Amino acid sequence: MLGDWGYDDPAAQSQVASGLRAYVKQHVVHPQALLLLGDNWYGELAGGAHSPRWQTQFEQMYPVSDFPCPAYAVLGNHDYQRWPESKVDAELEYAKTGRPGGSPTRWTMPARWYRFEFPAKDPRITFIALDSNMPRADGKENGRDFTLTPQQQAEQLAWLEVELKRPRTTPFLAVIAHHPVYSDGPHGDHPVLIRDWDPLFRKYHVDLFMAGHDHDLQHLEFAGHPTSFFLSGGGGADLYSLKIEPAQRGPYAQKVYGFSHISVAARQMTLRHLDGQGRLVHAFTRTPEGKVAILS
């Protein structure tokens, strides 16, 4: 998984992608999914769903030869910029129409928010993918930036609780979105998500919340909270300095380019942060009962 990757200048993105490919080969990983945590496209996406950037910064950057799997994507704030047209519409269209000529794409975004179980056969984890682009309290837009409408915000929140209530057979439940609920980075904690989503995470015992937005790697745990908060925003955009020292709220936060790896078995999932060269910088395990063990 990686977030904040489709930067205007692809130099750092290319470095991280190279490290990701090397990691997969070195450790003989057979990826069954890519999780793309938003800010998929910075700047202009000229041509929308037909932009050449789809080929250079997605299809070729994370080639099917190394990642023959779906790429489940969520929308970030930079995706919600009109430049001059809606990149959101382009991303939803690309998921439906595929590459030029109609050939299939791994890009998977059936809607602004959606649910899937993984893997398709004998699933071990349920993912709920959300749109965290919340409207301003006064309802106004910010220039070229836009968000969910208040009506869409309410619809998604109601949908989220319905999905969390649904019976499930998987031992683990994860939510993915672009904006973190809690972050030690410069964007900090998100008051709207704390108000709206965090009580549902607690009520329905969500195991894992994964996000990007702050350009770093983080793992936060809070006493008495059922959810592990895992942030992977080092996919290629300029890095951000941390606002809160990792020692204050941990166990891990670092200003570093990189990506992350989640592997899920019936009785344990393992999450790893890797730097831009594919070197392990942090890892932990979590059981269905919520027991967390730090590995590094």
Secondary structure, 3 states (H helix, E strand, C coil): CECCCCCCCCHHHHHHHHHHHHHHHHCCCCCCCEEECCCCCCCCCCCHHHCCHHHHHHHCCCCCCCCCCCEEECCCCCCCEECCCEHHHHHHHHHHHCCCCCCCCCEECCCCCEEEEECCCCCCEEEEECCCCCCCCCCCCECCECCCCHHHHHHHHHHHHHHHHCCCCCCEEEEECCCCCCCCCCCCCCHHHHHHCHHHHHHCCCCEEEECCCCCEEEECCCCCCCEEEEECCCCCCCCCCCCCCCCCCEEEECCCEEEEEEECCCCEEEEEEECCCCEEEEEEECCCCCEEECC
